[in-house]
Amino acid sequence: MTAVEFEQSLTQHIPPLELSLPLQSLWWDAKGNWKKAHDLIDHLEDLKSAHIHAYLHRKEGDLWNALYWYNRAKQFEFQGELEEEWKSLLDKYI
């Protein structure tokens, strides 16, 4: 799946079946369901999930928790707008 196809899938009611849990998390976040996005990755330990987890806590406004997850993901805190970070995560992990 390409990033364009991913973004086109946002018109649907459920994410495409082939998406990994981290990408499903980004999908639900884009649909405005932060809780579902967070619940999908809250228990995962891999670096990709930790990176998306960091973004979600940054979006929530919980910067301390976001920094914890950026550290777990071995990533620097994103310095741009939330929309830019979402797009960069999609481009990186699609």
Jmol script that loads the backbone (N, CA, C; Angstrom):
load data "model"
ATOM      1  N   MET A   1       0.838  -1.175   0.000  1.00  0.00           N
ATOM      2  CA  MET A   1       0.000   0.000   0.000  1.00  0.00           C
ATOM      3  C   MET A   1       0.886   1.242   0.000  1.00  0.00           C
ATOM      4  N   THR A   2       0.503   2.229  -0.754  1.00  0.00           N
ATOM      5  CA  THR A   2       1.232   3.496  -0.798  1.00  0.00           C
ATOM      6  C   THR A   2       0.616   4.482   0.192  1.00  0.00           C
ATOM      7  N   ALA A   3       1.321   5.566   0.433  1.00  0.00           N
ATOM      8  CA  ALA A   3       0.788   6.609   1.309  1.00  0.00           C
ATOM      9  C   ALA A   3      -0.485   7.206   0.724  1.00  0.00           C
ATOM     10  N   VAL A   4      -0.532   7.360  -0.585  1.00  0.00           N
ATOM     11  CA  VAL A   4      -1.732   7.894  -1.238  1.00  0.00           C
ATOM     12  C   VAL A   4      -2.910   6.944  -1.039  1.00  0.00           C
ATOM     13  N   GLU A   5      -2.686   5.655  -1.223  1.00  0.00           N
ATOM     14  CA  GLU A   5      -3.752   4.667  -1.001  1.00  0.00           C
ATOM     15  C   GLU A   5      -4.203   4.672   0.457  1.00  0.00           C
ATOM     16  N   PHE A   6      -3.247   4.811   1.367  1.00  0.00           N
ATOM     17  CA  PHE A   6      -3.578   4.884   2.792  1.00  0.00           C
ATOM     18  C   PHE A   6      -4.502   6.067   3.039  1.00  0.00           C
ATOM     19  N   GLU A   7      -4.130   7.226   2.537  1.00  0.00           N
ATOM     20  CA  GLU A   7      -4.932   8.423   2.763  1.00  0.00           C
ATOM     21  C   GLU A   7      -6.303   8.296   2.093  1.00  0.00           C
ATOM     22  N   GLN A   8      -6.369   7.663   0.944  1.00  0.00           N
ATOM     23  CA  GLN A   8      -7.656   7.439   0.278  1.00  0.00           C
ATOM     24  C   GLN A   8      -8.541   6.501   1.097  1.00  0.00           C
ATOM     25  N   SER A   9      -7.927   5.579   1.829  1.00  0.00           N
ATOM     26  CA  SER A   9      -8.702   4.627   2.636  1.00  0.00           C
ATOM     27  C   SER A   9      -9.409   5.308   3.807  1.00  0.00           C
ATOM     28  N   LEU A  10      -9.028   6.525   4.106  1.00  0.00           N
ATOM     29  CA  LEU A  10      -9.636   7.245   5.234  1.00  0.00           C
ATOM     30  C   LEU A  10     -11.105   7.592   4.975  1.00  0.00           C
ATOM     31  N   THR A  11     -11.569   7.390   3.763  1.00  0.00           N
ATOM     32  CA  THR A  11     -12.992   7.602   3.469  1.00  0.00           C
ATOM     33  C   THR A  11     -13.831   6.402   3.904  1.00  0.00           C
ATOM     34  N   GLN A  12     -13.183   5.303   4.243  1.00  0.00           N
ATOM     35  CA  GLN A  12     -13.885   4.084   4.654  1.00  0.00           C
ATOM     36  C   GLN A  12     -14.199   4.132   6.155  1.00  0.00           C
ATOM     37  N   HIS A  13     -14.978   3.157   6.614  1.00  0.00           N
ATOM     38  CA  HIS A  13     -15.358   3.098   8.027  1.00  0.00           C
ATOM     39  C   HIS A  13     -14.413   2.250   8.869  1.00  0.00           C
ATOM     40  N   ILE A  14     -13.648   1.376   8.229  1.00  0.00           N
ATOM     41  CA  ILE A  14     -12.654   0.549   8.927  1.00  0.00           C
ATOM     42  C   ILE A  14     -11.360   0.593   8.137  1.00  0.00           C
ATOM     43  N   PRO A  15     -10.227   0.386   8.807  1.00  0.00           N
ATOM     44  CA  PRO A  15      -8.948   0.415   8.098  1.00  0.00           C
ATOM     45  C   PRO A  15      -8.783  -0.816   7.210  1.00  0.00           C
ATOM     46  N   PRO A  16      -7.955  -0.693   6.180  1.00  0.00           N
ATOM     47  CA  PRO A  16      -7.664  -1.859   5.338  1.00  0.00           C
ATOM     48  C   PRO A  16      -7.093  -2.999   6.180  1.00  0.00           C
ATOM     49  N   LEU A  17      -7.473  -4.210   5.855  1.00  0.00           N
ATOM     50  CA  LEU A  17      -7.072  -5.386   6.633  1.00  0.00           C
ATOM     51  C   LEU A  17      -5.568  -5.610   6.655  1.00  0.00           C
ATOM     52  N   GLU A  18      -4.859  -5.185   5.612  1.00  0.00           N
ATOM     53  CA  GLU A  18      -3.427  -5.468   5.527  1.00  0.00           C
ATOM     54  C   GLU A  18      -2.565  -4.531   6.368  1.00  0.00           C
ATOM     55  N   LEU A  19      -3.145  -3.540   7.022  1.00  0.00           N
ATOM     56  CA  LEU A  19      -2.353  -2.598   7.808  1.00  0.00           C
ATOM     57  C   LEU A  19      -1.850  -3.239   9.099  1.00  0.00           C
ATOM     58  N   SER A  20      -0.594  -2.956   9.424  1.00  0.00           N
ATOM     59  CA  SER A  20      -0.032  -3.370  10.710  1.00  0.00           C
ATOM     60  C   SER A  20      -0.732  -2.593  11.828  1.00  0.00           C
ATOM     61  N   LEU A  21      -0.568  -3.029  13.060  1.00  0.00           N
ATOM     62  CA  LEU A  21      -1.176  -2.315  14.185  1.00  0.00           C
ATOM     63  C   LEU A  21      -0.690  -0.864  14.283  1.00  0.00           C
ATOM     64  N   PRO A  22       0.612  -0.597  14.104  1.00  0.00           N
ATOM     65  CA  PRO A  22       1.032   0.810  14.141  1.00  0.00           C
ATOM     66  C   PRO A  22       0.359   1.656  13.059  1.00  0.00           C
ATOM     67  N   LEU A  23       0.219   1.119  11.856  1.00  0.00           N
ATOM     68  CA  LEU A  23      -0.448   1.871  10.795  1.00  0.00           C
ATOM     69  C   LEU A  23      -1.950   1.988  11.043  1.00  0.00           C
ATOM     70  N   GLN A  24      -2.548   0.963  11.644  1.00  0.00           N
ATOM     71  CA  GLN A  24      -3.955   1.081  12.037  1.00  0.00           C
ATOM     72  C   GLN A  24      -4.109   2.210  13.059  1.00  0.00           C
ATOM     73  N   SER A  25      -3.138   2.326  13.941  1.00  0.00           N
ATOM     74  CA  SER A  25      -3.167   3.388  14.931  1.00  0.00           C
ATOM     75  C   SER A  25      -3.154   4.760  14.251  1.00  0.00           C
ATOM     76  N   LEU A  26      -2.274   4.950  13.275  1.00  0.00           N
ATOM     77  CA  LEU A  26      -2.246   6.210  12.535  1.00  0.00           C
ATOM     78  C   LEU A  26      -3.562   6.439  11.803  1.00  0.00           C
ATOM     79  N   TRP A  27      -4.137   5.369  11.272  1.00  0.00           N
ATOM     80  CA  TRP A  27      -5.399   5.463  10.540  1.00  0.00           C
ATOM     81  C   TRP A  27      -6.507   5.971  11.463  1.00  0.00           C
ATOM     82  N   TRP A  28      -6.626   5.338  12.647  1.00  0.00           N
ATOM     83  CA  TRP A  28      -7.675   5.749  13.578  1.00  0.00           C
ATOM     84  C   TRP A  28      -7.438   7.160  14.092  1.00  0.00           C
ATOM     85  N   ASP A  29      -6.184   7.526  14.286  1.00  0.00           N
ATOM     86  CA  ASP A  29      -5.888   8.895  14.698  1.00  0.00           C
ATOM     87  C   ASP A  29      -6.374   9.881  13.635  1.00  0.00           C
ATOM     88  N   ALA A  30      -6.111   9.577  12.371  1.00  0.00           N
ATOM     89  CA  ALA A  30      -6.552  10.456  11.284  1.00  0.00           C
ATOM     90  C   ALA A  30      -8.071  10.546  11.217  1.00  0.00           C
ATOM     91  N   LYS A  31      -8.755   9.515  11.672  1.00  0.00           N
ATOM     92  CA  LYS A  31     -10.213   9.509  11.690  1.00  0.00           C
ATOM     93  C   LYS A  31     -10.776  10.224  12.923  1.00  0.00           C
ATOM     94  N   GLY A  32      -9.896  10.709  13.787  1.00  0.00           N
ATOM     95  CA  GLY A  32     -10.337  11.443  14.965  1.00  0.00           C
ATOM     96  C   GLY A  32     -10.595  10.596  16.186  1.00  0.00           C
ATOM     97  N   ASN A  33     -10.133   9.347  16.165  1.00  0.00           N
ATOM     98  CA  ASN A  33     -10.359   8.455  17.302  1.00  0.00           C
ATOM     99  C   ASN A  33      -9.021   8.194  18.016  1.00  0.00           C
ATOM    100  N   TRP A  34      -8.599   9.187  18.818  1.00  0.00           N
ATOM    101  CA  TRP A  34      -7.325   9.094  19.517  1.00  0.00           C
ATOM    102  C   TRP A  34      -7.294   7.883  20.443  1.00  0.00           C
ATOM    103  N   LYS A  35      -8.381   7.645  21.159  1.00  0.00           N
ATOM    104  CA  LYS A  35      -8.409   6.537  22.123  1.00  0.00           C
ATOM    105  C   LYS A  35      -8.171   5.199  21.432  1.00  0.00           C
ATOM    106  N   LYS A  36      -8.861   4.942  20.343  1.00  0.00           N
ATOM    107  CA  LYS A  36      -8.672   3.684  19.617  1.00  0.00           C
ATOM    108  C   LYS A  36      -7.233   3.593  19.098  1.00  0.00           C
ATOM    109  N   ALA A  37      -6.727   4.705  18.566  1.00  0.00           N
ATOM    110  CA  ALA A  37      -5.347   4.735  18.074  1.00  0.00           C
ATOM    111  C   ALA A  37      -4.371   4.367  19.190  1.00  0.00           C
ATOM    112  N   HIS A  38      -4.573   4.948  20.353  1.00  0.00           N
ATOM    113  CA  HIS A  38      -3.692   4.688  21.491  1.00  0.00           C
ATOM    114  C   HIS A  38      -3.842   3.257  21.997  1.00  0.00           C
ATOM    115  N   ASP A  39      -5.079   2.786  22.100  1.00  0.00           N
ATOM    116  CA  ASP A  39      -5.313   1.428  22.607  1.00  0.00           C
ATOM    117  C   ASP A  39      -4.653   0.364  21.732  1.00  0.00           C
ATOM    118  N   LEU A  40      -4.554   0.607  20.442  1.00  0.00           N
ATOM    119  CA  LEU A  40      -3.942  -0.377  19.538  1.00  0.00           C
ATOM    120  C   LEU A  40      -2.452  -0.567  19.788  1.00  0.00           C
ATOM    121  N   ILE A  41      -1.768   0.484  20.232  1.00  0.00           N
ATOM    122  CA  ILE A  41      -0.310   0.377  20.373  1.00  0.00           C
ATOM    123  C   ILE A  41       0.180   0.463  21.810  1.00  0.00           C
ATOM    124  N   ASP A  42      -0.710   0.717  22.730  1.00  0.00           N
ATOM    125  CA  ASP A  42      -0.320   0.923  24.125  1.00  0.00           C
ATOM    126  C   ASP A  42       0.487  -0.237  24.700  1.00  0.00           C
ATOM    127  N   HIS A  43       0.231  -1.431  24.254  1.00  0.00           N
ATOM    128  CA  HIS A  43       0.893  -2.620  24.803  1.00  0.00           C
ATOM    129  C   HIS A  43       2.075  -3.103  23.961  1.00  0.00           C
ATOM    130  N   LEU A  44       2.362  -2.439  22.839  1.00  0.00           N
ATOM    131  CA  LEU A  44       3.416  -2.897  21.939  1.00  0.00           C
ATOM    132  C   LEU A  44       4.774  -2.321  22.339  1.00  0.00           C
ATOM    133  N   GLU A  45       5.829  -3.068  22.094  1.00  0.00           N
ATOM    134  CA  GLU A  45       7.169  -2.691  22.550  1.00  0.00           C
ATOM    135  C   GLU A  45       8.144  -2.345  21.429  1.00  0.00           C
ATOM    136  N   ASP A  46       7.750  -2.544  20.163  1.00  0.00           N
ATOM    137  CA  ASP A  46       8.695  -2.306  19.057  1.00  0.00           C
ATOM    138  C   ASP A  46       8.926  -0.806  18.847  1.00  0.00           C
ATOM    139  N   LEU A  47      10.010  -0.471  18.140  1.00  0.00           N
ATOM    140  CA  LEU A  47      10.401   0.921  17.953  1.00  0.00           C
ATOM    141  C   LEU A  47       9.376   1.716  17.156  1.00  0.00           C
ATOM    142  N   LYS A  48       8.791   1.113  16.139  1.00  0.00           N
ATOM    143  CA  LYS A  48       7.791   1.794  15.318  1.00  0.00           C
ATOM    144  C   LYS A  48       6.576   2.176  16.171  1.00  0.00           C
ATOM    145  N   SER A  49       6.095   1.242  16.949  1.00  0.00           N
ATOM    146  CA  SER A  49       4.946   1.514  17.811  1.00  0.00           C
ATOM    147  C   SER A  49       5.278   2.572  18.855  1.00  0.00           C
ATOM    148  N   ALA A  50       6.475   2.507  19.404  1.00  0.00           N
ATOM    149  CA  ALA A  50       6.890   3.509  20.387  1.00  0.00           C
ATOM    150  C   ALA A  50       6.926   4.900  19.764  1.00  0.00           C
ATOM    151  N   HIS A  51       7.362   4.989  18.522  1.00  0.00           N
ATOM    152  CA  HIS A  51       7.427   6.274  17.825  1.00  0.00           C
ATOM    153  C   HIS A  51       6.020   6.851  17.631  1.00  0.00           C
ATOM    154  N   ILE A  52       5.099   6.025  17.192  1.00  0.00           N
ATOM    155  CA  ILE A  52       3.717   6.475  17.013  1.00  0.00           C
ATOM    156  C   ILE A  52       3.078   6.788  18.363  1.00  0.00           C
ATOM    157  N   HIS A  53       3.419   6.010  19.370  1.00  0.00           N
ATOM    158  CA  HIS A  53       2.932   6.247  20.731  1.00  0.00           C
ATOM    159  C   HIS A  53       3.380   7.641  21.200  1.00  0.00           C
ATOM    160  N   ALA A  54       4.631   7.987  20.918  1.00  0.00           N
ATOM    161  CA  ALA A  54       5.151   9.315  21.277  1.00  0.00           C
ATOM    162  C   ALA A  54       4.331  10.413  20.618  1.00  0.00           C
ATOM    163  N   TYR A  55       4.102  10.255  19.315  1.00  0.00           N
ATOM    164  CA  TYR A  55       3.288  11.238  18.581  1.00  0.00           C
ATOM    165  C   TYR A  55       1.910  11.391  19.226  1.00  0.00           C
ATOM    166  N   LEU A  56       1.275  10.278  19.563  1.00  0.00           N
ATOM    167  CA  LEU A  56      -0.070  10.343  20.136  1.00  0.00           C
ATOM    168  C   LEU A  56      -0.084  11.099  21.471  1.00  0.00           C
ATOM    169  N   HIS A  57       0.941  10.879  22.297  1.00  0.00           N
ATOM    170  CA  HIS A  57       0.983  11.602  23.570  1.00  0.00           C
ATOM    171  C   HIS A  57       1.320  13.071  23.355  1.00  0.00           C
ATOM    172  N   ARG A  58       2.127  13.357  22.341  1.00  0.00           N
ATOM    173  CA  ARG A  58       2.381  14.758  22.003  1.00  0.00           C
ATOM    174  C   ARG A  58       1.078  15.420  21.565  1.00  0.00           C
ATOM    175  N   LYS A  59       0.306  14.731  20.758  1.00  0.00           N
ATOM    176  CA  LYS A  59      -0.978  15.265  20.297  1.00  0.00           C
ATOM    177  C   LYS A  59      -1.924  15.478  21.482  1.00  0.00           C
ATOM    178  N   GLU A  60      -1.886  14.567  22.420  1.00  0.00           N
ATOM    179  CA  GLU A  60      -2.731  14.655  23.612  1.00  0.00           C
ATOM    180  C   GLU A  60      -2.327  15.850  24.486  1.00  0.00           C
ATOM    181  N   GLY A  61      -1.083  16.296  24.336  1.00  0.00           N
ATOM    182  CA  GLY A  61      -0.573  17.378  25.172  1.00  0.00           C
ATOM    183  C   GLY A  61       0.199  16.897  26.375  1.00  0.00           C
ATOM    184  N   ASP A  62       0.421  15.589  26.475  1.00  0.00           N
ATOM    185  CA  ASP A  62       1.173  14.991  27.580  1.00  0.00           C
ATOM    186  C   ASP A  62       2.647  14.901  27.152  1.00  0.00           C
ATOM    187  N   LEU A  63       3.341  16.039  27.240  1.00  0.00           N
ATOM    188  CA  LEU A  63       4.698  16.115  26.695  1.00  0.00           C
ATOM    189  C   LEU A  63       5.697  15.260  27.459  1.00  0.00           C
ATOM    190  N   TRP A  64       5.529  15.134  28.769  1.00  0.00           N
ATOM    191  CA  TRP A  64       6.437  14.275  29.528  1.00  0.00           C
ATOM    192  C   TRP A  64       6.351  12.843  29.013  1.00  0.00           C
ATOM    193  N   ASN A  65       5.137  12.345  28.853  1.00  0.00           N
ATOM    194  CA  ASN A  65       4.927  10.985  28.370  1.00  0.00           C
ATOM    195  C   ASN A  65       5.412  10.848  26.929  1.00  0.00           C
ATOM    196  N   ALA A  66       5.169  11.863  26.112  1.00  0.00           N
ATOM    197  CA  ALA A  66       5.649  11.841  24.726  1.00  0.00           C
ATOM    198  C   ALA A  66       7.172  11.707  24.695  1.00  0.00           C
ATOM    199  N   LEU A  67       7.869  12.476  25.528  1.00  0.00           N
ATOM    200  CA  LEU A  67       9.338  12.403  25.555  1.00  0.00           C
ATOM    201  C   LEU A  67       9.812  11.017  25.978  1.00  0.00           C
ATOM    202  N   TYR A  68       9.119  10.421  26.926  1.00  0.00           N
ATOM    203  CA  TYR A  68       9.443   9.048  27.335  1.00  0.00           C
ATOM    204  C   TYR A  68       9.379   8.112  26.131  1.00  0.00           C
ATOM    205  N   TRP A  69       8.304   8.221  25.333  1.00  0.00           N
ATOM    206  CA  TRP A  69       8.133   7.323  24.194  1.00  0.00           C
ATOM    207  C   TRP A  69       9.062   7.652  23.036  1.00  0.00           C
ATOM    208  N   TYR A  70       9.382   8.926  22.832  1.00  0.00           N
ATOM    209  CA  TYR A  70      10.408   9.252  21.828  1.00  0.00           C
ATOM    210  C   TYR A  70      11.729   8.582  22.212  1.00  0.00           C
ATOM    211  N   ASN A  71      12.054   8.630  23.490  1.00  0.00           N
ATOM    212  CA  ASN A  71      13.274   7.985  23.967  1.00  0.00           C
ATOM    213  C   ASN A  71      13.220   6.483  23.741  1.00  0.00           C
ATOM    214  N   ARG A  72      12.087   5.855  24.059  1.00  0.00           N
ATOM    215  CA  ARG A  72      11.921   4.410  23.831  1.00  0.00           C
ATOM    216  C   ARG A  72      12.051   4.064  22.354  1.00  0.00           C
ATOM    217  N   ALA A  73      11.611   4.977  21.486  1.00  0.00           N
ATOM    218  CA  ALA A  73      11.656   4.768  20.041  1.00  0.00           C
ATOM    219  C   ALA A  73      13.022   5.122  19.444  1.00  0.00           C
ATOM    220  N   LYS A  74      13.916   5.658  20.288  1.00  0.00           N
ATOM    221  CA  LYS A  74      15.231   6.112  19.828  1.00  0.00           C
ATOM    222  C   LYS A  74      15.086   7.200  18.752  1.00  0.00           C
ATOM    223  N   GLN A  75      14.168   8.134  19.009  1.00  0.00           N
ATOM    224  CA  GLN A  75      13.874   9.236  18.102  1.00  0.00           C
ATOM    225  C   GLN A  75      13.945  10.560  18.865  1.00  0.00           C
ATOM    226  N   PHE A  76      14.282  11.619  18.129  1.00  0.00           N
ATOM    227  CA  PHE A  76      14.220  12.951  18.709  1.00  0.00           C
ATOM    228  C   PHE A  76      12.774  13.442  18.699  1.00  0.00           C
ATOM    229  N   GLU A  77      12.456  14.313  19.637  1.00  0.00           N
ATOM    230  CA  GLU A  77      11.124  14.909  19.653  1.00  0.00           C
ATOM    231  C   GLU A  77      10.905  15.687  18.362  1.00  0.00           C
ATOM    232  N   PHE A  78       9.768  15.489  17.733  1.00  0.00           N
ATOM    233  CA  PHE A  78       9.442  16.189  16.491  1.00  0.00           C
ATOM    234  C   PHE A  78       9.210  17.659  16.810  1.00  0.00           C
ATOM    235  N   GLN A  79       9.749  18.541  15.979  1.00  0.00           N
ATOM    236  CA  GLN A  79       9.668  19.973  16.254  1.00  0.00           C
ATOM    237  C   GLN A  79       8.638  20.713  15.404  1.00  0.00           C
ATOM    238  N   GLY A  80       7.988  20.039  14.472  1.00  0.00           N
ATOM    239  CA  GLY A  80       7.015  20.702  13.610  1.00  0.00           C
ATOM    240  C   GLY A  80       5.593  20.560  14.121  1.00  0.00           C
ATOM    241  N   GLU A  81       4.666  20.874  13.245  1.00  0.00           N
ATOM    242  CA  GLU A  81       3.237  20.757  13.548  1.00  0.00           C
ATOM    243  C   GLU A  81       2.832  19.284  13.638  1.00  0.00           C
ATOM    244  N   LEU A  82       1.759  19.020  14.353  1.00  0.00           N
ATOM    245  CA  LEU A  82       1.271  17.644  14.505  1.00  0.00           C
ATOM    246  C   LEU A  82       0.942  17.014  13.157  1.00  0.00           C
ATOM    247  N   GLU A  83       0.343  17.781  12.253  1.00  0.00           N
ATOM    248  CA  GLU A  83      -0.001  17.252  10.930  1.00  0.00           C
ATOM    249  C   GLU A  83       1.246  16.829  10.167  1.00  0.00           C
ATOM    250  N   GLU A  84       2.318  17.603  10.319  1.00  0.00           N
ATOM    251  CA  GLU A  84       3.586  17.264   9.673  1.00  0.00           C
ATOM    252  C   GLU A  84       4.159  15.971  10.262  1.00  0.00           C
ATOM    253  N   GLU A  85       4.042  15.827  11.568  1.00  0.00           N
ATOM    254  CA  GLU A  85       4.562  14.620  12.207  1.00  0.00           C
ATOM    255  C   GLU A  85       3.769  13.396  11.761  1.00  0.00           C
ATOM    256  N   TRP A  86       2.436  13.522  11.710  1.00  0.00           N
ATOM    257  CA  TRP A  86       1.614  12.400  11.256  1.00  0.00           C
ATOM    258  C   TRP A  86       2.043  11.975   9.857  1.00  0.00           C
ATOM    259  N   LYS A  87       2.219  12.947   8.967  1.00  0.00           N
ATOM    260  CA  LYS A  87       2.603  12.648   7.586  1.00  0.00           C
ATOM    261  C   LYS A  87       4.000  12.018   7.548  1.00  0.00           C
ATOM    262  N   SER A  88       4.910  12.500   8.364  1.00  0.00           N
ATOM    263  CA  SER A  88       6.261  11.930   8.374  1.00  0.00           C
ATOM    264  C   SER A  88       6.239  10.496   8.894  1.00  0.00           C
ATOM    265  N   LEU A  89       5.406  10.215   9.880  1.00  0.00           N
ATOM    266  CA  LEU A  89       5.264   8.828  10.384  1.00  0.00           C
ATOM    267  C   LEU A  89       4.689   7.928   9.314  1.00  0.00           C
ATOM    268  N   LEU A  90       3.677   8.407   8.620  1.00  0.00           N
ATOM    269  CA  LEU A  90       3.100   7.607   7.543  1.00  0.00           C
ATOM    270  C   LEU A  90       4.145   7.319   6.471  1.00  0.00           C
ATOM    271  N   ASP A  91       4.849   8.353   6.034  1.00  0.00           N
ATOM    272  CA  ASP A  91       5.868   8.168   4.996  1.00  0.00           C
ATOM    273  C   ASP A  91       6.985   7.221   5.444  1.00  0.00           C
ATOM    274  N   LYS A  92       7.337   7.286   6.708  1.00  0.00           N
ATOM    275  CA  LYS A  92       8.422   6.453   7.229  1.00  0.00           C
ATOM    276  C   LYS A  92       8.012   4.990   7.368  1.00  0.00           C
ATOM    277  N   TYR A  93       6.769   4.746   7.763  1.00  0.00           N
ATOM    278  CA  TYR A  93       6.380   3.390   8.136  1.00  0.00           C
ATOM    279  C   TYR A  93       5.442   2.687   7.163  1.00  0.00           C
ATOM    280  N   ILE A  94       5.024   3.349   6.104  1.00  0.00           N
ATOM    281  CA  ILE A  94       4.121   2.703   5.155  1.00  0.00           C
ATOM    282  C   ILE A  94       4.876   1.661   4.335  1.00  0.00           C
TER     283      ILE A  94
END
end "model"
wireframe off; spacefill off
backbone 0.3
color backbone group
